[in-house]
Amino acid sequence: MFSVAAIFRTRRFGLPADHPFCEDLMAGLDNRLASLEARMEGRDFAACDRLTLADISLGFPLLRLQALELAGRFGPATAAYYARLSERPAFKAALAR
């Protein structure tokens, strides 16, 4: 979540994408997304064979990355994972509030 929050702030304060801090944040984000991609290969959930707090915790930063138009950085397993999470009725209900 740190990378996501920091990226939001850099955009809020108008730092250009080629600023060294922004480039470093994006590299860190890509490393974290690569770890998540490897974890989600062949899995439906992050921690075990059912939805857990780990999935809920991962859902929010992935949602924020969607809002930042950075979901194109998701690998296929991460994109499929986020699609499954975002289709859950409770996920949709939380967004409707």
C-alpha positions as CSV (number, residue, x, y, z in Angstrom):
1,M,0.0,0.0,0.0
2,F,2.9,2.3,0.6
3,S,3.7,2.6,-3.1
4,V,0.1,3.2,-4.0
5,A,-0.3,6.0,-1.4
6,A,2.9,7.6,-2.4
7,I,2.0,7.5,-6.1
8,F,-1.3,9.2,-5.3
9,R,0.6,12.0,-3.5
10,T,3.1,12.5,-6.3
11,R,0.2,13.0,-8.7
12,R,-1.6,15.3,-6.3
13,F,1.4,17.5,-6.0
14,G,2.2,17.4,-9.7
15,L,5.5,15.6,-9.7
16,P,6.3,14.6,-13.3
17,A,6.5,10.8,-14.0
18,D,10.2,11.2,-14.9
19,H,11.1,12.6,-11.5
20,P,13.6,10.3,-9.9
21,F,11.3,9.8,-6.9
22,C,8.4,8.8,-9.1
23,E,10.5,6.4,-11.1
24,D,11.7,4.8,-7.9
25,L,8.1,4.4,-6.7
26,M,7.1,2.8,-9.9
27,A,10.0,0.4,-9.8
28,G,9.0,-0.6,-6.2
29,L,5.5,-1.0,-7.3
30,D,6.5,-3.3,-10.2
31,N,8.6,-5.4,-7.8
32,R,5.6,-5.8,-5.5
33,L,3.3,-6.6,-8.3
34,A,5.8,-9.2,-9.6
35,S,5.8,-10.9,-6.2
36,L,2.0,-10.9,-6.2
37,E,1.9,-12.3,-9.7
38,A,4.2,-15.1,-8.7
39,R,2.1,-15.8,-5.6
40,M,-1.2,-15.8,-7.5
41,E,-0.1,-18.2,-10.3
42,G,-2.6,-21.1,-10.2
43,R,-4.3,-19.8,-7.1
44,D,-7.7,-18.3,-6.4
45,F,-6.8,-16.7,-3.1
46,A,-3.7,-15.2,-1.6
47,A,-3.3,-17.2,1.6
48,C,-5.2,-20.5,1.4
49,D,-8.1,-22.1,-0.5
50,R,-10.7,-19.5,0.7
51,L,-11.2,-15.8,1.1
52,T,-9.2,-14.4,4.0
53,L,-8.2,-11.0,5.4
54,A,-5.1,-11.3,3.1
55,D,-7.4,-11.0,0.1
56,I,-9.3,-8.1,1.5
57,S,-6.0,-6.4,2.3
58,L,-4.8,-6.9,-1.2
59,G,-8.1,-5.8,-2.8
60,F,-7.9,-2.1,-1.7
61,P,-4.4,-1.3,-3.2
62,L,-5.4,-3.1,-6.4
63,L,-8.6,-1.0,-6.5
64,R,-6.6,2.2,-6.0
65,L,-4.2,1.1,-8.8
66,Q,-7.3,0.8,-11.0
67,A,-8.2,4.4,-10.1
68,L,-4.7,5.5,-10.9
69,E,-5.0,3.8,-14.3
70,L,-2.1,1.5,-13.4
71,A,-3.9,-1.8,-13.7
72,G,-2.0,-2.3,-17.0
73,R,1.0,-3.2,-14.8
74,F,-0.9,-6.2,-13.4
75,G,0.3,-9.6,-14.7
76,P,-2.4,-12.0,-16.0
77,A,-2.7,-13.9,-12.7
78,T,-3.1,-10.6,-10.7
79,A,-5.6,-9.2,-13.2
80,A,-7.7,-12.4,-13.0
81,Y,-7.4,-12.3,-9.2
82,Y,-8.6,-8.7,-9.0
83,A,-11.4,-9.4,-11.4
84,R,-12.6,-12.2,-9.1
85,L,-12.4,-10.0,-6.0
86,S,-14.2,-7.1,-7.7
87,E,-17.1,-9.4,-8.7
88,R,-17.8,-10.5,-5.2
89,P,-21.1,-9.1,-3.9
90,A,-19.5,-7.8,-0.7
91,F,-16.8,-5.9,-2.7
92,K,-19.5,-4.3,-4.8
93,A,-21.6,-3.5,-1.7
94,A,-18.5,-1.8,0.0
95,L,-18.0,0.4,-3.1
96,A,-21.7,1.4,-3.1
97,R,-21.5,2.9,0.4
